[in-house]
Amino acid sequence: VPQSLKEKFLLATFQIIAEHGADSLSANELIKKTNSSKGALFHHFKTLDELCLESLNYFRTHARLQLKASSYPNLKAFLMAFAQDAYERQCSKSFFHLGHFFRDRALKDDRFRLAL
């Protein structure tokens, strides 16, 4: 399925965080992973925080589809169920890294907190 460059940035954000942790997320890593440019990155996202916030929404939307999470009242309840599901299935650590990253962001940034 063809992806827009914007979606490639969102997915690359997940990959970098999942594989190497949140501290490895940078504009340089994103452009390397997507084979694009800083101009393209900042055309779609004004800041890396904005990219992370949109990644949260993207993650929530797509993960909800996979887990049929539409019955969850909010993102917090969904992430708790998601983590439990991953634990029970012994999923890779990638999903845990992502969940923890977004949870930690929510503790520090009101925009992420509002998304919960």
ROSE-4610 file (N, C-alpha, C; in Angstrom, 1 decimal, always signed):
// ROSE-4610
residu = [V/V/V/P/P/P/Q/Q/Q/S/S/S/L/L/L/K/K/K/E/E/E/K/K/K/F/F/F/L/L/L/L/L/L/A/A/A/T/T/T/F/F/F/Q/Q/Q/I/I/I/I/I/I/A/A/A/E/E/E/H/H/H/G/G/G/A/A/A/D/D/D/S/S/S/L/L/L/S/S/S/A/A/A/N/N/N/E/E/E/L/L/L/I/I/I/K/K/K/K/K/K/T/T/T/N/N/N/S/S/S/S/S/S/K/K/K/G/G/G/A/A/A/L/L/L/F/F/F/H/H/H/H/H/H/F/F/F/K/K/K/T/T/T/L/L/L/D/D/D/E/E/E/L/L/L/C/C/C/L/L/L/E/E/E/S/S/S/L/L/L/N/N/N/Y/Y/Y/F/F/F/R/R/R/T/T/T/H/H/H/A/A/A/R/R/R/L/L/L/Q/Q/Q/L/L/L/K/K/K/A/A/A/S/S/S/S/S/S/Y/Y/Y/P/P/P/N/N/N/L/L/L/K/K/K/A/A/A/F/F/F/L/L/L/M/M/M/A/A/A/F/F/F/A/A/A/Q/Q/Q/D/D/D/A/A/A/Y/Y/Y/E/E/E/R/R/R/Q/Q/Q/C/C/C/S/S/S/K/K/K/S/S/S/F/F/F/F/F/F/H/H/H/L/L/L/G/G/G/H/H/H/F/F/F/F/F/F/R/R/R/D/D/D/R/R/R/A/A/A/L/L/L/K/K/K/D/D/D/D/D/D/R/R/R/F/F/F/R/R/R/L/L/L/A/A/A/L/L/L]
num = [1/1/1/2/2/2/3/3/3/4/4/4/5/5/5/6/6/6/7/7/7/8/8/8/9/9/9/10/10/10/11/11/11/12/12/12/13/13/13/14/14/14/15/15/15/16/16/16/17/17/17/18/18/18/19/19/19/20/20/20/21/21/21/22/22/22/23/23/23/24/24/24/25/25/25/26/26/26/27/27/27/28/28/28/29/29/29/30/30/30/31/31/31/32/32/32/33/33/33/34/34/34/35/35/35/36/36/36/37/37/37/38/38/38/39/39/39/40/40/40/41/41/41/42/42/42/43/43/43/44/44/44/45/45/45/46/46/46/47/47/47/48/48/48/49/49/49/50/50/50/51/51/51/52/52/52/53/53/53/54/54/54/55/55/55/56/56/56/57/57/57/58/58/58/59/59/59/60/60/60/61/61/61/62/62/62/63/63/63/64/64/64/65/65/65/66/66/66/67/67/67/68/68/68/69/69/69/70/70/70/71/71/71/72/72/72/73/73/73/74/74/74/75/75/75/76/76/76/77/77/77/78/78/78/79/79/79/80/80/80/81/81/81/82/82/82/83/83/83/84/84/84/85/85/85/86/86/86/87/87/87/88/88/88/89/89/89/90/90/90/91/91/91/92/92/92/93/93/93/94/94/94/95/95/95/96/96/96/97/97/97/98/98/98/99/99/99/100/100/100/101/101/101/102/102/102/103/103/103/104/104/104/105/105/105/106/106/106/107/107/107/108/108/108/109/109/109/110/110/110/111/111/111/112/112/112/113/113/113/114/114/114/115/115/115/116/116/116]
x = [+0.8/+0.0/+0.9/+0.8/+1.6/+1.3/+2.3/+2.2/+2.6/+1.9/+2.4/+3.7/+4.4/+5.6/+5.3/+4.2/+3.8/+3.6/+2.9/+2.7/+4.0/+4.9/+6.3/+7.0/+6.9/+7.5/+6.8/+5.5/+4.8/+5.3/+5.4/+5.8/+7.3/+8.1/+9.5/+9.7/+8.9/+8.9/+8.7/+7.7/+7.4/+8.6/+9.2/+10.3/+11.5/+11.8/+13.0/+12.8/+11.6/+11.3/+11.3/+10.7/+10.6/+11.9/+12.7/+14.0/+15.1/+15.1/+16.3/+15.9/+14.6/+14.2/+14.0/+13.2/+12.8/+14.0/+15.1/+16.2/+16.9/+16.6/+17.2/+16.4/+15.3/+14.4/+15.0/+15.3/+15.9/+15.5/+15.6/+15.3/+16.2/+17.5/+18.4/+18.1/+17.7/+17.3/+16.1/+15.1/+13.9/+14.1/+15.0/+15.2/+16.0/+16.9/+17.7/+16.8/+15.9/+14.9/+13.9/+13.5/+12.5/+13.2/+14.5/+15.2/+14.6/+14.5/+13.9/+14.8/+14.2/+15.0/+14.4/+15.2/+14.7/+13.6/+13.7/+12.7/+11.4/+11.4/+10.2/+9.6/+10.5/+10.0/+9.3/+9.9/+9.4/+8.3/+8.1/+6.9/+5.7/+5.8/+4.7/+4.5/+5.5/+5.5/+6.3/+5.8/+6.5/+7.6/+7.4/+8.4/+8.3/+9.3/+9.3/+8.2/+7.9/+6.8/+5.5/+5.3/+4.0/+4.0/+5.2/+5.2/+4.9/+5.4/+5.1/+3.6/+3.0/+1.6/+0.8/+1.1/+0.4/+0.6/+1.8/+2.1/+1.3/+1.0/+0.2/-1.2/-1.7/-3.1/-3.1/-2.1/-1.9/-1.9/-1.0/-0.9/-2.2/-2.9/-4.2/-5.2/-5.3/-6.3/-6.0/-4.7/-4.4/-4.4/-3.9/-3.9/-5.4/-6.2/-7.6/-8.2/-7.9/-8.5/-8.1/-6.8/-6.3/-6.9/-7.1/-7.6/-9.1/-9.7/-11.2/-11.4/-10.7/-10.7/-11.7/-12.6/-13.6/-14.5/-14.5/-15.3/-14.6/-13.3/-12.6/-13.0/-13.3/-13.8/-12.7/-11.4/-10.4/-9.1/-8.1/-6.8/-6.1/-6.3/-5.6/-6.1/-7.4/-8.0/-7.5/-7.5/-7.0/-5.6/-4.7/-3.3/-3.1/-3.9/-3.8/-4.2/-5.2/-5.7/-4.7/-4.1/-3.1/-1.9/-1.4/-0.2/-0.5/-1.7/-2.1/-2.2/-2.7/-2.8/-1.4/-0.5/+0.8/+1.5/+1.3/+2.0/+1.5/+0.2/-0.4/+0.0/+0.2/+0.7/+2.2/+2.9/+4.3/+4.8/+4.2/+4.6/+6.0/+6.6/+7.9/+7.9/+9.1/+9.2/+8.8/+8.7/+8.5/+7.2/+6.1/+4.9/+5.0/+5.8/+6.0/+6.7/+7.8/+8.5/+7.6/+6.7/+5.8/+4.8/+4.2/+3.3/+3.9/+5.1/+5.8/+6.2/+6.6/+7.0/+5.8/+4.6/+3.5/+3.0/+3.0/+2.6/+3.5/+4.8/+5.8/+5.6/+5.3/+5.0/+3.8/+2.8/+1.5/+1.8/+2.7/+3.0/+3.7/+4.4/+5.1/+4.5/+3.6/+3.0/+1.5/+0.9/-0.5/-1.2/-0.6/-1.3/-1.4/-0.4/-0.5/-1.5/-1.5/-2.4/-3.9/-4.1/-5.5/-5.9/-4.9/-5.2/-5.7/-5.2/-5.6/-7.0]
y = [-1.2/+0.0/+1.2/+2.1/+3.3/+4.2/+4.8/+5.7/+7.1/+8.1/+9.5/+9.7/+10.7/+11.0/+11.3/+12.0/+12.3/+11.0/+10.0/+8.8/+8.0/+8.2/+7.6/+8.1/+9.5/+10.1/+9.6/+9.4/+8.9/+7.5/+6.6/+5.3/+5.2/+6.0/+6.0/+6.5/+7.4/+7.8/+6.6/+5.8/+4.6/+3.6/+3.4/+2.5/+2.9/+4.2/+4.7/+4.5/+4.9/+4.8/+3.3/+2.5/+1.1/+0.4/+0.7/+0.0/+0.5/+1.9/+2.5/+3.3/+3.5/+4.3/+5.8/+6.5/+7.9/+8.8/+8.6/+9.5/+9.5/+8.4/+8.3/+9.1/+9.6/+10.3/+11.7/+11.9/+13.2/+13.4/+14.7/+15.0/+14.2/+14.1/+13.4/+12.0/+11.3/+9.9/+9.7/+10.6/+10.5/+10.7/+11.7/+11.9/+10.7/+10.2/+9.0/+7.8/+7.6/+6.4/+6.6/+7.8/+8.0/+8.4/+8.5/+8.9/+10.2/+11.2/+12.5/+13.6/+14.8/+15.9/+16.6/+17.5/+18.2/+19.2/+19.7/+20.6/+19.8/+18.6/+17.8/+17.5/+17.1/+16.8/+18.0/+19.2/+20.4/+21.1/+20.6/+21.0/+20.4/+19.1/+18.3/+18.6/+18.8/+19.0/+20.2/+21.1/+22.3/+22.0/+21.0/+20.6/+19.1/+18.6/+17.1/+16.8/+17.8/+17.6/+17.4/+18.2/+18.1/+16.7/+16.3/+15.0/+13.9/+14.0/+13.0/+13.0/+14.2/+14.3/+13.6/+13.9/+13.3/+11.8/+11.4/+9.9/+9.3/+9.9/+9.4/+9.2/+10.1/+10.0/+8.9/+8.8/+7.7/+6.4/+6.3/+5.0/+4.6/+5.6/+5.3/+4.8/+5.5/+5.1/+3.7/+3.4/+2.2/+1.0/+1.3/+0.2/-0.1/+0.9/+0.7/-0.2/+0.0/-0.9/-2.3/-2.5/-3.9/-4.5/-3.8/-4.4/-4.2/-3.6/-3.4/-2.6/-1.5/-0.8/+0.3/+0.3/+1.4/+1.4/+0.3/+0.2/+0.9/+1.3/+1.9/+3.4/+3.9/+5.2/+6.3/+6.0/+7.0/+6.3/+7.1/+6.5/+5.8/+6.3/+5.7/+4.3/+4.1/+2.8/+1.8/+2.4/+1.6/+1.2/+2.1/+1.8/+0.7/+0.8/-0.2/-1.6/-1.6/-2.9/-3.3/-2.4/-2.7/-3.3/-2.8/-3.3/-4.7/-4.9/-6.2/-7.2/-6.8/-7.7/-8.1/-7.1/-7.4/-8.3/-8.1/-8.9/-10.4/-10.5/-11.8/-12.6/-11.9/-12.5/-12.5/-12.0/-11.9/-11.3/-10.1/-9.3/-8.8/-8.3/-7.7/-6.4/-6.0/-4.9/-3.6/-3.6/-2.4/-1.7/-2.5/-1.8/-1.3/-1.9/-1.4/-0.1/+0.0/+1.2/+2.4/+2.1/+3.1/+3.5/+2.6/+2.9/+3.7/+3.4/+4.1/+5.5/+5.6/+6.9/+7.8/+7.4/+8.3/+8.6/+7.6/+7.9/+8.9/+8.8/+9.7/+11.1/+11.2/+12.5/+13.1/+12.3/+12.8/+13.4/+12.9/+13.4/+14.7/+15.1/+16.3/+17.4/+17.0/+17.9/+17.9/+19.0/+19.1/+18.6/+18.9/+18.4/+16.9/+16.2/+14.7/+14.3/+15.0/+14.7/+14.9/+15.9/+16.1/+15.0/+14.4/+13.3/+12.0/+11.9/+10.8/+11.0]
z = [+0.0/+0.0/+0.0/-1.0/-1.0/+0.2/+0.7/+1.9/+1.5/+2.1/+1.9/+2.7/+2.3/+3.1/+4.5/+4.8/+6.1/+6.9/+6.3/+7.0/+7.2/+6.3/+6.5/+7.7/+7.9/+9.0/+10.3/+10.3/+11.5/+11.8/+10.8/+11.0/+11.4/+10.8/+11.1/+12.6/+13.1/+14.5/+15.4/+15.0/+15.8/+15.8/+14.6/+14.5/+15.3/+15.2/+15.9/+17.4/+17.9/+19.3/+19.8/+19.0/+19.3/+19.3/+18.3/+18.2/+19.1/+19.3/+20.0/+21.2/+21.4/+22.5/+22.1/+23.0/+22.6/+22.5/+23.2/+23.1/+21.7/+20.9/+19.6/+18.5/+18.9/+17.9/+17.6/+16.4/+16.0/+14.5/+14.1/+12.7/+11.8/+12.1/+11.3/+11.1/+12.2/+12.1/+11.3/+11.4/+10.6/+9.2/+8.8/+7.3/+6.8/+7.6/+7.1/+6.9/+7.9/+7.8/+6.6/+6.3/+5.3/+3.9/+3.9/+2.7/+2.1/+3.0/+2.6/+3.1/+3.4/+3.8/+5.0/+5.7/+6.8/+6.3/+5.1/+4.6/+4.5/+4.0/+3.9/+5.3/+6.2/+7.5/+8.1/+8.1/+8.7/+7.9/+6.7/+5.9/+6.4/+6.9/+7.4/+8.9/+9.6/+11.1/+11.5/+12.2/+12.6/+13.6/+14.4/+15.5/+15.6/+16.3/+16.6/+17.6/+18.5/+19.4/+18.7/+17.6/+16.8/+16.1/+15.6/+15.0/+16.0/+17.2/+18.3/+18.6/+18.7/+19.0/+17.9/+16.7/+15.6/+15.5/+15.9/+16.0/+17.0/+18.2/+19.2/+18.6/+17.9/+17.3/+16.3/+15.5/+14.5/+15.1/+16.1/+16.9/+17.5/+18.1/+18.8/+17.7/+16.6/+15.6/+15.0/+14.6/+14.0/+15.0/+16.2/+17.2/+17.7/+17.7/+18.1/+17.1/+15.8/+14.8/+15.0/+15.3/+15.5/+16.7/+17.8/+19.0/+19.2/+18.2/+18.3/+19.6/+19.8/+21.1/+21.1/+20.1/+20.1/+21.3/+22.1/+23.3/+24.5/+24.3/+25.4/+25.5/+26.7/+26.9/+26.6/+26.8/+26.5/+26.2/+25.9/+25.5/+26.6/+27.8/+29.0/+29.2/+29.1/+29.3/+28.1/+26.9/+25.8/+26.0/+26.4/+26.5/+27.6/+28.7/+29.7/+29.2/+28.4/+27.8/+26.7/+26.0/+25.0/+25.6/+26.7/+27.4/+28.0/+28.5/+29.0/+27.9/+26.8/+25.6/+25.2/+25.1/+24.6/+25.6/+26.9/+27.9/+27.8/+27.6/+27.5/+26.3/+25.2/+24.0/+23.8/+24.8/+24.8/+23.6/+23.3/+22.1/+22.3/+21.2/+21.2/+22.1/+22.5/+23.4/+22.7/+21.4/+20.6/+21.1/+21.3/+21.7/+23.1/+23.9/+25.3/+25.2/+24.4/+24.2/+23.8/+22.8/+22.3/+23.4/+24.0/+25.1/+26.2/+26.6/+27.7/+27.2/+26.0/+25.4/+25.5/+25.0/+24.9/+26.3/+27.2/+28.6/+29.3/+29.1/+29.6/+29.1/+27.8/+27.2/+27.8/+28.1/+28.6/+30.0/+30.7/+32.1/+32.0/+30.9/+30.8/+29.9/+29.1/+28.1/+28.1/+28.3/+28.4/+27.1/+26.0/+24.7/+24.7/+25.2/+25.2/+26.3/+27.4/+28.5/+28.0/+27.3/+26.7/+25.8/+25.1/+24.2/+25.0/+26.2/+27.0/+27.5]
